[in-house]
Amino acid sequence: SDEKGRPPMSSIISVKNLSKTYKGGFQALKNVSLEVEEGEILALLGPNGAGKTTMISVICGIVTPTGGSVVVDGHDIGTGYRHTRSAIGLVPQELTTDTFETVWHTVNYTRGLFGKPADPAHIEKVLKSLSLWDKKDNQLRMLSGGMKRRVMIAKALAHEPQVLFLDEPSAGVDVELRKDMWNLVETLRSTGVTIILTTHYIEEAEAIADRIAVIRRGKLLLVEDKGDLMSKLGRKTLLIHLSKSVKSLPETLAKHGLELSEDG
């Protein structure tokens, strides 16, 4: 167990020395290693172009890595592709939906793609949790952007994955959907689903994640408990360089808890 006395968690995703260099020589990922614990909510935080989407795409088997290994639920993403892909649900940034299908049909169809037997009760539960139940017979082309995003989430949950990836979930999303999404994430976590979201909003990471991984220019800079990271970000240090050294702090400044360096 760790220093807080908790039992060791088991990793549902284990990323080791992952690299990805695209044809033109652009290095999207540089030697990234990360353990994701079962049942946690992890935020991958970083600016656009930091490598967040590439990392998700590699884990989901959409992009082939240049080096390193990824294990999902005990299976390698290369040799155990069928298992790892069906353990994962992905909500991509882009809305890609077959416009003439109905909501009900497209979500059921996605479940079938993963070889899962039909389960209308599960699909109903998913659609209700996303406020889509009254839209189940609508064609996708009739829906608003926010509703289409909900359908993408429903499709990702259709085959009951153990891991859910949300790639930039708040990009262009109305406040109502954001609230529904956070509630859904909490509900899913309570059923044991592991959730990884990418974002460039620190507020989003703070609102929802247990741990935050910061990625920049393809490198993982840190992975920390949200509480620890937030308390660090909340502390500011001001260094004042004096033109002449002093022996002691002036009384007016002493009460502010300042420290004098050794050379005054």
SETORMI-579222 format. One record per residue (C-alpha): residue in one letter; residue number from 1; z negated, x, y. Coordinates in steps of 0.05 Angstrom, whole numbers. Each point is the difference from the previous one (the first is absolute). Layout:
<sites>
- A, NUM, Z, X, Y $
...
</sites>
This chain:
<sites>
- S, 1, 0, 0, 0 $
- D, 2, 11, 21, 72 $
- E, 3, -52, 20, 53 $
- K, 4, -12, -73, 18 $
- G, 5, -18, -14, -72 $
- R, 6, 61, -43, -15 $
- P, 7, 33, 4, -68 $
- P, 8, 66, 38, 1 $
- M, 9, 58, -47, 14 $
- S, 10, 63, 3, -42 $
- S, 11, 65, 17, 34 $
- I, 12, 54, -53, -7 $
- I, 13, 49, 46, 36 $
- S, 14, -1, 75, -4 $
- V, 15, 49, 38, 44 $
- K, 16, 4, 76, -11 $
- N, 17, 39, 49, 44 $
- L, 18, 53, -51, 17 $
- S, 19, 60, 25, 39 $
- K, 20, 64, -33, 22 $
- T, 21, 58, 36, 34 $
- Y, 22, 62, -42, 17 $
- K, 23, 71, 26, -5 $
- G, 24, 6, 23, 72 $
- G, 25, -62, 44, -10 $
- F, 26, -50, -48, 33 $
- Q, 27, -68, 7, -33 $
- A, 28, -31, -69, 0 $
- L, 29, -60, 19, -44 $
- K, 30, -33, 68, -5 $
- N, 31, -46, 12, -59 $
- V, 32, -39, -65, 5 $
- S, 33, -59, -12, -47 $
- L, 34, -39, -65, 1 $
- E, 35, -45, -39, -48 $
- V, 36, -3, -75, 11 $
- E, 37, -60, -35, -31 $
- E, 38, 5, -64, -38 $
- G, 39, -17, -61, 43 $
- E, 40, -1, 36, 67 $
- I, 41, 39, -14, 63 $
- L, 42, 33, 63, 26 $
- A, 43, 36, 6, 67 $
- L, 44, 54, 52, 7 $
- L, 45, -2, 13, 75 $
- G, 46, 52, 39, 37 $
- P, 47, 56, -4, 52 $
- N, 48, 71, -24, -16 $
- G, 49, 36, 52, -42 $
- A, 50, -64, 31, -27 $
- G, 51, 21, -12, -73 $
- K, 52, -39, -64, -14 $
- T, 53, 59, -41, -25 $
- T, 54, 28, 60, -40 $
- M, 55, -67, 7, -35 $
- I, 56, -4, -73, -18 $
- S, 57, 73, 1, -23 $
- V, 58, -13, 59, -47 $
- I, 59, -62, -33, -30 $
- C, 60, 40, -65, -10 $
- G, 61, 57, 37, -34 $
- I, 62, 52, -14, 55 $
- V, 63, 6, 72, 24 $
- T, 64, 1, 60, -47 $
- P, 65, -48, 56, 20 $
- T, 66, 21, 72, 7 $
- G, 67, -65, 26, -29 $
- G, 68, -69, -20, -24 $
- S, 69, -24, -57, -43 $
- V, 70, -25, -72, 8 $
- V, 71, -40, -38, -52 $
- V, 72, -12, -75, 8 $
- D, 73, -50, -35, -46 $
- G, 74, 3, 58, -49 $
- H, 75, 76, 4, -4 $
- D, 76, 47, 51, 32 $
- I, 77, 50, -33, 48 $
- G, 78, 57, 38, -34 $
- T, 79, -13, -9, -74 $
- G, 80, -40, -65, 6 $
- Y, 81, 44, -33, 52 $
- R, 82, -1, -70, -31 $
- H, 83, -76, -2, -2 $
- T, 84, -11, 30, 69 $
- R, 85, 51, -44, 35 $
- S, 86, -30, -63, -29 $
- A, 87, -70, 22, 20 $
- I, 88, 23, 2, 73 $
- G, 89, 17, -53, 51 $
- L, 90, 38, 23, 63 $
- V, 91, 8, -36, 66 $
- P, 92, 52, 41, 36 $
- Q, 93, 10, 3, 76 $
- E, 94, 70, -31, -3 $
- L, 95, 8, -74, -15 $
- T, 96, 50, -4, -57 $
- T, 97, 5, -69, -30 $
- D, 98, 57, -40, -31 $
- T, 99, 9, -52, 54 $
- F, 100, 24, -59, -40 $
- E, 101, -56, 2, -51 $
- T, 102, -62, -44, 6 $
- V, 103, -68, 32, 9 $
- W, 104, -23, -25, -68 $
- H, 105, 61, 26, -37 $
- T, 106, 0, 70, 31 $
- V, 107, -73, 12, -14 $
- N, 108, 5, -24, -72 $
- Y, 109, 63, 41, -10 $
- T, 110, -35, 63, 23 $
- R, 111, -56, -11, -51 $
- G, 112, 54, -6, -54 $
- L, 113, 31, 66, 21 $
- F, 114, -63, 35, -22 $
- G, 115, 3, -33, -68 $
- K, 116, -60, -45, 13 $
- P, 117, 1, -69, -32 $
- A, 118, 6, -59, 48 $
- D, 119, -67, -20, 31 $
- P, 120, 8, -57, 50 $
- A, 121, -75, -3, 12 $
- H, 122, -2, 73, 22 $
- I, 123, 60, -9, 46 $
- E, 124, -32, -63, 30 $
- K, 125, -64, 38, 13 $
- V, 126, 38, 57, 35 $
- L, 127, 41, -47, 43 $
- K, 128, -62, -40, 20 $
- S, 129, -37, 64, 19 $
- L, 130, 57, 18, 47 $
- S, 131, 7, -70, 31 $
- L, 132, 69, -7, -33 $
- W, 133, -13, -57, -47 $
- D, 134, 30, -54, 46 $
- K, 135, 62, 45, 7 $
- K, 136, 11, 11, -74 $
- D, 137, 65, -41, -2 $
- N, 138, 29, 28, 65 $
- Q, 139, 58, 48, -2 $
- L, 140, -20, 69, 27 $
- R, 141, 53, -3, 55 $
- M, 142, -38, -59, 30 $
- L, 143, -64, 39, 8 $
- S, 144, -27, 38, 61 $
- G, 145, -8, 76, -3 $
- G, 146, -75, -7, -11 $
- M, 147, 11, -48, -58 $
- K, 148, 51, 47, -31 $
- R, 149, -51, 55, 3 $
- R, 150, -49, -45, -37 $
- V, 151, 54, -11, -54 $
- M, 152, 7, 76, -7 $
- I, 153, -75, 5, -12 $
- A, 154, 3, -58, -51 $
- K, 155, 57, 35, -37 $
- A, 156, -41, 64, -2 $
- L, 157, -58, -38, -31 $
- A, 158, 41, -42, -48 $
- H, 159, -9, 46, -60 $
- E, 160, -75, 11, 11 $
- P, 161, 3, 75, 17 $
- Q, 162, -62, 44, -2 $
- V, 163, 22, 37, 63 $
- L, 164, 29, -31, 63 $
- F, 165, 37, 42, 52 $
- L, 166, 7, -29, 70 $
- D, 167, 49, 41, 41 $
- E, 168, -14, -10, 75 $
- P, 169, -27, -71, -13 $
- S, 170, -12, -16, 74 $
- A, 171, 68, 22, 26 $
- G, 172, 29, -61, 36 $
- V, 173, -51, -48, -31 $
- D, 174, -34, -56, 38 $
- V, 175, -76, -2, 7 $
- E, 176, -5, -59, -48 $
- L, 177, 34, 37, -57 $
- R, 178, -40, 62, 14 $
- K, 179, -65, -40, -10 $
- D, 180, 27, -33, -63 $
- M, 181, 21, 68, -26 $
- W, 182, -69, 32, 12 $
- N, 183, -33, -59, -35 $
- L, 184, 48, 7, -58 $
- V, 185, -13, 74, -5 $
- E, 186, -75, -13, -5 $
- T, 187, 11, -54, -53 $
- L, 188, 46, 46, -40 $
- R, 189, -50, 57, 3 $
- S, 190, -54, -46, -27 $
- T, 191, 45, -11, -61 $
- G, 192, 5, 76, -10 $
- V, 193, 68, 13, 32 $
- T, 194, 8, 68, 34 $
- I, 195, 33, -4, 68 $
- I, 196, 36, 55, 39 $
- L, 197, 28, -15, 68 $
- T, 198, 38, 43, 48 $
- T, 199, -10, -7, 74 $
- H, 200, 4, 36, 66 $
- Y, 201, -55, -43, 30 $
- I, 202, -70, 30, -5 $
- E, 203, -29, -70, 13 $
- E, 204, 36, -27, -61 $
- A, 205, -27, 56, -44 $
- E, 206, -69, -11, 29 $
- A, 207, 2, -75, -11 $
- I, 208, 18, 1, -73 $
- A, 209, -6, 67, -36 $
- D, 210, -56, 33, -40 $
- R, 211, 32, 68, 8 $
- I, 212, 52, 27, 48 $
- A, 213, 51, 54, -17 $
- V, 214, 34, 32, 60 $
- I, 215, 70, 25, -11 $
- R, 216, 43, 38, 51 $
- R, 217, 67, 35, -8 $
- G, 218, -3, -8, -75 $
- K, 219, -69, 32, -8 $
- L, 220, -65, -36, -18 $
- L, 221, -49, 23, 54 $
- L, 222, -62, -34, -25 $
- V, 223, -27, -56, -45 $
- E, 224, -67, -28, 22 $
- D, 225, -47, -58, -7 $
- K, 226, 16, -48, 58 $
- G, 227, -72, 1, 26 $
- D, 228, -2, 76, 2 $
- L, 229, 67, 6, 34 $
- M, 230, -16, -53, 52 $
- S, 231, -67, 32, 18 $
- K, 232, 37, 67, 9 $
- L, 233, 53, -33, 44 $
- G, 234, -55, -32, 40 $
- R, 235, -31, 67, 20 $
- K, 236, 29, 39, 57 $
- T, 237, -15, 72, 18 $
- L, 238, 6, 25, 72 $
- L, 239, 1, 75, 10 $
- I, 240, -15, 25, 70 $
- H, 241, 16, 72, 16 $
- L, 242, -42, 28, 57 $
- S, 243, 26, 53, 47 $
- K, 244, -68, 35, -1 $
- S, 245, -49, 1, -58 $
- V, 246, -67, -36, 10 $
- K, 247, -68, 12, -33 $
- S, 248, -20, -73, -6 $
- L, 249, 30, -68, 12 $
- P, 250, -12, -32, 68 $
- E, 251, -52, -56, -3 $
- T, 252, 50, -53, 18 $
- L, 253, 43, 18, -61 $
- A, 254, -57, 15, -49 $
- K, 255, -13, -74, -14 $
- H, 256, 71, -10, -28 $
- G, 257, -13, 40, -63 $
- L, 258, 49, 56, 18 $
- E, 259, -3, 67, -35 $
- L, 260, 9, 68, 32 $
- S, 261, 42, 51, -38 $
- E, 262, -32, 67, -18 $
- D, 263, 35, 38, 56 $
- G, 264, -22, -52, 52 $
</sites>
